[in-house]
Amino acid sequence: MIERLYAAPWLLFLAFPLSSLWGGQMRAATIAYVAFAVVYLYAFGKPARWIYLAALAACAVPILVVQGSMSASLLPFFVAHLIFCWPPRKALFMIACLYSTSTAALIIFDPEALRYLWAPALVVPVLITFIGYISNREDSRQQLRHELDLAHQRETIARDVHDLLGHSLTVINLKAQVAQRTADPSLKEELASIAELAREGLRQVRSTVTELREPSLASELASAKRALHAAGIQAEVPHMEAHPFSSLFAWVLREAVTNVIRHANATTCTVEITDNSLTVRDDGPGITASPGNGLRGMRRRVEAAGGTLTLGNGVEVTM
């Protein structure tokens, strides 16, 4: 709904080509323009579908028949729909095709129109494309920040559940075992049941904490690629499903990529994985300041697993 409110004011520019019409042409073109505006607003902000693009094209046909070269005023609306609703590469390809076809048609059928149409027809779409690029990049950054916040929240919840609930269940289990030794024989069975329930609860807590804490290497690789692209960093990230050090490498990858995005001032980042090593390399100035909590935690985790961590223009873990 908000996207449509942003798109609606620009439809006022359709009044300019309408003002050049009169009589029967005015009525026919007005119907086509209204239909075009309705389809444009309905499709704006929705996921890319060919049916919306086809509907816009169908509404543009009678305008093209009636107004000829003046129908070029619709081009910026096609550009806006493609930039804001379609994947970037596909949108840019279709915009290039659209403008190539339109320019060729003007050269063949109305070369005089190029004198007054080329400037607005070129400048406005370029401006729309730039605004769309900035908007999409900001949306990606917000999504990245949201994912990072969720990851930190999961880690905090896992730590609190393990420390608080795990400790309480351990104490209950121990107290139940002690009580079994001194209690009346008729109560021993109930106390044994309490101890078993506490142990089962503790196992479930540990299982839940493990699921919260241990990310999948495959999912972290995919997240790293999305995050780096969202930050405007050219990324080379492999695809990998299983690895003997999957959990450790997933943790290191998450922290290393976060560090690249936030602190490295890099333009490229390469992730390489072998059977016993993980390397996250960037073209930034390198880590020169004292390491923060994230890097210290990464080093402790790697060393606890028997590996070595090397910092510089990125991070290298060797097992």
C-alpha positions in Angstrom: 0.0 0.0 0.0 2.8 2.4 0.9 4.6 1.7 -2.4 1.4 2.7 -4.3 1.2 6.0 -2.4 4.8 6.8 -3.5 3.9 5.9 -7.1 0.6 7.7 -7.3 1.8 11.4 -7.5 3.9 10.6 -10.6 0.8 9.8 -12.6 0.1 13.5 -12.7 2.7 13.7 -15.5 0.3 11.7 -17.7 -1.8 14.9 -18.0 0.8 16.5 -20.3 0.3 14.0 -23.2 -3.4 14.1 -22.6 -3.5 17.9 -23.0 -2.5 17.5 -26.7 -5.6 15.5 -27.6 -9.1 16.7 -28.5 -12.5 15.3 -29.6 -12.9 11.5 -30.1 -9.2 11.0 -29.6 -9.4 12.6 -26.2 -12.1 10.2 -25.0 -10.4 7.0 -26.3 -7.0 8.0 -25.0 -8.4 9.0 -21.6 -9.9 5.6 -21.2 -6.5 4.0 -22.1 -4.6 6.3 -19.8 -6.9 5.6 -16.9 -6.6 1.9 -17.5 -2.8 2.2 -17.6 -2.8 4.2 -14.4 -4.9 1.6 -12.6 -2.8 -1.3 -13.7 0.4 0.6 -12.9 -0.7 1.3 -9.3 -2.1 -2.2 -8.8 1.2 -3.8 -10.0 3.6 -1.4 -8.3 5.3 -3.0 -5.3 4.0 -6.5 -6.1 6.3 -9.4 -7.0 7.4 -9.5 -10.6 4.8 -11.2 -12.9 4.7 -11.2 -16.7 0.9 -10.7 -16.5 1.3 -7.2 -15.0 3.9 -6.2 -17.7 1.6 -7.6 -20.4 -1.4 -5.6 -19.0 0.6 -2.4 -19.0 1.7 -3.0 -22.6 -1.9 -3.8 -23.6 -3.0 -0.4 -22.2 -0.2 1.4 -24.0 -1.1 0.0 -27.4 -4.2 2.2 -28.0 -2.2 5.2 -26.7 0.5 4.4 -29.2 -2.0 4.2 -32.0 -3.7 7.5 -31.1 -0.6 9.6 -30.2 2.3 8.0 -31.9 5.6 9.3 -30.6 3.9 11.1 -27.7 3.3 7.7 -26.2 7.0 7.8 -25.2 5.8 9.6 -22.1 4.8 6.1 -20.8 8.4 4.8 -20.9 9.4 6.2 -17.4 6.4 4.3 -15.9 7.6 1.0 -17.5 11.1 1.7 -16.2 9.8 2.4 -12.7 7.7 -0.8 -12.7 10.7 -2.9 -13.8 13.2 -1.3 -11.4 11.1 -1.5 -8.3 9.3 -4.8 -9.0 11.7 -7.0 -10.9 15.1 -8.5 -10.1 17.8 -6.0 -11.0 19.6 -7.8 -13.8 16.4 -8.8 -15.5 15.0 -5.3 -15.1 18.1 -3.7 -16.7 18.1 -6.1 -19.6 14.4 -5.4 -20.3 14.9 -1.7 -20.0 17.7 -1.8 -22.5 15.5 -3.8 -24.9 12.6 -1.4 -24.4 14.7 1.7 -25.1 16.5 0.1 -28.1 13.1 -0.9 -29.6 11.6 2.5 -28.9 14.6 4.4 -30.3 14.6 2.3 -33.5 10.9 2.9 -34.0 11.3 6.7 -33.6 14.2 6.7 -36.1 12.1 4.8 -38.6 8.7 6.3 -38.2 9.2 9.8 -36.6 12.8 11.0 -36.6 11.7 14.6 -36.0 10.4 13.5 -32.6 13.9 12.6 -31.4 14.7 16.3 -31.2 12.4 17.0 -28.3 11.9 13.5 -26.8 15.5 12.2 -26.4 16.4 14.3 -23.3 13.4 13.6 -21.1 13.1 10.0 -22.3 16.8 9.4 -21.3 17.2 11.6 -18.2 14.0 10.5 -16.4 14.6 6.7 -16.6 18.3 7.2 -15.5 17.0 9.1 -12.5 14.4 6.5 -11.7 17.0 3.7 -12.1 19.4 5.5 -9.7 16.6 6.0 -7.1 15.6 2.4 -7.4 19.1 1.2 -7.0 19.5 3.3 -3.8 16.2 2.2 -2.5 16.9 -1.5 -3.1 20.3 -1.3 -1.5 18.9 0.4 1.6 16.2 -2.3 1.8 19.0 -5.0 1.6 21.0 -3.2 4.3 18.0 -3.2 6.6 17.4 -6.9 6.0 21.0 -7.6 6.7 20.9 -5.6 10.0 17.7 -7.5 10.9 19.4 -10.9 10.2 22.4 -9.9 12.3 20.2 -8.8 15.2 18.3 -12.1 15.1 21.6 -14.0 15.1 22.8 -12.1 18.2 19.4 -12.6 19.9 19.5 -16.3 19.3 23.0 -16.5 20.8 21.8 -14.5 23.9 18.7 -16.7 24.3 20.8 -19.8 24.0 23.3 -18.6 26.6 20.6 -17.6 29.0 18.6 -20.8 28.6 21.7 -22.9 29.2 23.0 -20.9 32.1 19.7 -20.4 34.0 17.3 -23.2 33.1 20.2 -25.7 32.7 21.6 -24.9 36.1 18.2 -25.1 37.8 17.5 -28.5 36.3 20.9 -29.8 37.3 20.3 -28.7 40.9 16.8 -30.4 40.9 18.4 -33.6 39.7 21.1 -33.6 42.3 18.7 -32.8 45.1 16.3 -35.5 44.0 19.2 -38.0 44.1 20.3 -36.9 47.6 16.7 -37.1 48.8 16.4 -40.7 47.5 19.1 -41.8 49.9 17.4 -40.5 53.0 13.7 -40.5 52.1 11.0 -43.0 53.2 11.0 -46.0 50.8 7.5 -45.1 49.7 8.8 -41.8 48.3 11.9 -43.2 46.5 10.0 -44.1 43.4 8.6 -40.6 43.1 11.9 -39.0 43.7 13.5 -41.2 41.1 10.8 -40.0 38.7 11.6 -36.4 39.5 15.3 -37.0 38.9 14.6 -38.6 35.6 12.3 -35.8 34.5 15.0 -33.3 35.5 17.6 -35.2 33.4 15.2 -35.4 30.5 14.5 -31.7 30.7 18.3 -31.0 30.8 18.8 -33.1 27.7 16.1 -31.1 25.9 17.5 -27.8 27.0 21.0 -28.8 25.7 19.5 -30.0 22.4 17.6 -26.7 22.0 20.6 -24.7 22.8 22.7 -26.7 20.3 20.1 -26.0 17.6 20.1 -22.3 18.5 23.8 -22.0 18.6 25.1 -24.2 15.8 24.4 -22.7 12.4 24.5 -24.7 9.2 27.6 -24.0 7.0 25.5 -24.1 3.8 23.0 -21.6 5.2 25.9 -19.3 6.5 27.5 -19.4 3.0 24.3 -18.4 1.4 23.7 -15.6 4.1 27.3 -14.4 3.6 26.8 -14.0 -0.1 23.5 -12.1 0.3 25.0 -9.9 3.0 28.1 -9.0 1.0 26.1 -8.2 -2.1 23.7 -6.1 0.0 26.7 -4.1 1.3 28.0 -3.5 -2.2 30.9 -5.8 -1.8 31.8 -8.2 -4.7 31.7 -11.7 -3.3 33.1 -15.0 -4.3 31.5 -17.6 -2.1 31.5 -21.4 -2.7 28.5 -23.7 -2.3 29.0 -26.5 0.2 26.5 -28.8 1.9 28.6 -31.0 4.3 32.0 -30.5 5.9 33.8 -32.2 8.9 34.2 -28.8 10.6 30.8 -27.5 9.5 29.7 -25.9 12.9 33.0 -24.2 13.6 33.5 -22.9 10.1 29.9 -21.6 10.1 30.6 -19.6 13.3 33.9 -18.2 12.0 32.3 -17.3 8.6 29.5 -15.4 10.3 31.8 -13.4 12.5 34.4 -12.8 9.7 31.8 -11.6 7.1 30.2 -9.3 9.7 33.6 -7.8 10.4 34.3 -7.3 6.7 31.0 -5.5 6.2 31.2 -3.3 9.3 34.9 -2.5 9.6 37.1 -3.6 6.6 36.1 -0.9 4.1 36.5 -3.5 1.4 35.2 -3.8 -2.1 35.8 -7.5 -2.7 35.6 -10.5 -0.4 36.6 -14.1 -1.2 35.7 -17.2 0.8 37.7 -20.4 0.3 37.1 -23.7 2.0 39.3 -26.8 2.0 39.1 -30.0 4.0 41.0 -28.4 6.9 40.9 -24.7 6.4 38.6 -21.7 5.9 39.8 -18.4 4.5 37.8 -15.1 4.3 40.0 -12.6 2.4 39.1 -9.0 1.5 40.9 -6.1 -0.1 40.5 -3.8 2.9 43.4 -2.3 4.9 43.5 -5.3 7.3 42.9 -5.6 11.0 45.2 -3.1 12.8 43.3 -2.3 16.0 43.0 -4.5 19.0 40.5 -7.3 18.4 37.0 -6.8 19.8 34.8 -9.4 21.6 33.7 -11.0 18.4 37.3 -11.7 17.2 38.4 -12.8 20.7 35.5 -15.2 20.9 36.3 -16.5 17.4 39.9 -17.2 18.5 38.8 -19.0 21.6 36.4 -21.1 19.7 39.0 -22.1 17.1 41.7 -22.8 19.6 39.3 -24.9 21.7 38.7 -27.0 18.6 42.4 -27.5 18.1 42.9 -25.0 15.3 44.8 -21.8 14.6 43.4 -18.4 13.7 45.4 -15.9 11.6 44.2 -12.3 11.2 45.3 -9.8 8.5 43.5 -8.9 5.3 40.7 -11.2 6.5 40.6 -14.4 8.5 42.2 -17.8 8.0 41.4 -20.8 10.1 43.5 -24.0 9.9 42.7 -27.2 11.6 
